[in-house]
Amino acid sequence: QVQLVESGGGLVQSGGSLRLSCAASGIRFRIDVMDWYRQAPGKERELIASITNDGRTNYADSVKGRFTISRDNAKRTAYLQMNNLKPEDTAVYYCHVRDIYTYTYWGQGTQVTVSS
C-alpha cells in the first residue's frame, strides 16, 4: 500500500518558518521526482517546488528565495523548508511523487496558516 505521509504544517506568524516533511512508503520502483504543491481556498492547486533524484531543483517565482526543497533518497523523504512566510502562503500543502515509470502519487495534504 502506497503512503505519502506529510507532517510539519501548522499556524505561524508572518515572517516565521515551518519545515514540511513527506515520507513515502510502499512505492515499488525508484522515485524520480518529488514535488510540493499547494492549494489556497478558491484557487487551483499550484506546483511550488520540485526536486529530481539527482538533486536538481525548481521553484515557482512566488516562493523562490524563501522556500528550499530537499530530499533524503535513503529515507524516501522530501522536505520543504519555508522561511519568511507570508499570509498569502496560507494553503493546504501536498506532496507529490513520480517514480521512474511515471506512476504518480499524492499525499493527503497538510494545512499551513500564516497570520498577519
Number of C-alpha atoms within 10 A of each C-alpha: 6 12 15 23 18 21 16 15 18 14 14 18 14 17 14 14 17 18 16 21 22 27 18 23 14 9 18 9 12 13 20 18 22 27 25 25 18 22 18 16 9 6 9 9 15 14 18 19 23 24 22 16 16 10 14 11 16 16 19 13 10 11 16 12 12 14 20 19 24 20 21 12 14 6 10 16 18 25 23 22 15 20 17 15 23 18 15 13 20 20 21 18 27 24 29 22 23 19 17 12 10 12 12 15 16 18 19 13 22 21 18 22 20 20 16 11
